[in-house]
Amino acid sequence: MTTTLFDLFTNTPAFVPPRLPLREKIAISFSGGATSGFMLKMLLDHFRTHEPDREIAVTFCNTGLEHPRTLDFVNQCDKEFRADVVWLEAVVTHGQRVGIRHKIVTYETASRNGEPFEEAIKKYGIFNTMYKQCNSRLKTEVMDDYRASIGWHPDDYSTAVGIRADEIDRVSAKAMAKGIFYPCADAGITKADVKAWWRQQTFWLDVPEHLGNCVSCWKKSLRKLLTIAKETPEAFDFMDRMEKTYPLAGGERRDGQPRQPRTFFRENRSAQDILRMAQEPFEPFSDDKFIPYNADLDVGGGCGDSCEIGADED
């Protein structure tokens, strides 16, 4: 096998074929995270060198709530890696039993005020630990619809997702059936490997861990949410507005019972609850400082840091 940039400069393992044979086409799900960007470069290097005829589609789904520097990072990866990233957003049809559709946007035209997220909430209700559909409605279904629009059948392609070996618990239980594979996990890549590689590049995802992806994501630990609320309370403006505007959204309940108001955060906490709690003493989250685990403050889902399709399906 030809030596890759990873071997030459960092001794990071190159592409390792998954246990099951890959399908004819490769769909790369680029979340905009550092690991996902690493995976993107790994796969593009491999397939361009060893399988140049294999058809590849790279997609990034924008919810409208990503950190602004995440969008900058996706744009720069696209240019530096010549990745031909297709930027997608959800299109929600109201008043009809019609599933999620997609539209193609660009770095310049991508939503930056939560517009796709709000449209999904209007129809499906506020997402939280009981209603975990934001990833599927705003990412998975959007990508599926796009691929169908270009003539790809689900059985024709394997989907690469950026989950590492040290977060293997986030792997989807349905991965094999859905043709999902995890190049970083298969190659034994850890968070330290990803950081080491990016330190040698000319650009980097300059976003603190607790602010990654959707800034005030309900899957983040309470400690991270409180830290964000203390540092940038305006990050909760969108969630607060959604809770006040669409508390009963989501359509008729199947059991005929009245719908109860929803809030985003664990233990039925609202955005206002998080903002109030942030005024009380607590140890803020830090990327560089070890803080002993606290069961009340540190329970969270990895999707809050890196929103990969099919992850955190518990």
FENURFEN-V525987 format. One record per helix or strand. SS is the DSSP state (helix for helix, strand for strand). FROM is the first residue (numbers start at 0). TO is the last residue. Records with the same first field share a line. If there is no record, write none. Layout:
SS: FROM-TO ; FROM-TO
This chain:
helix: 4-8 ; 33-49 ; 67-80 ; 114-123 ; 133-148 ; 153-155 ; 164-169 ; 174-177 ; 182-185 ; 190-198 ; 208-210 ; 221-230 ; 232-244 ; 265-267 ; 270-276 ; 301-303
strand: 24-28 ; 55-60 ; 65-65 ; 85-90 ; 100-104 ; 156-159 ; 179-180 ; 213-213 ; 264-264 ; 268-268
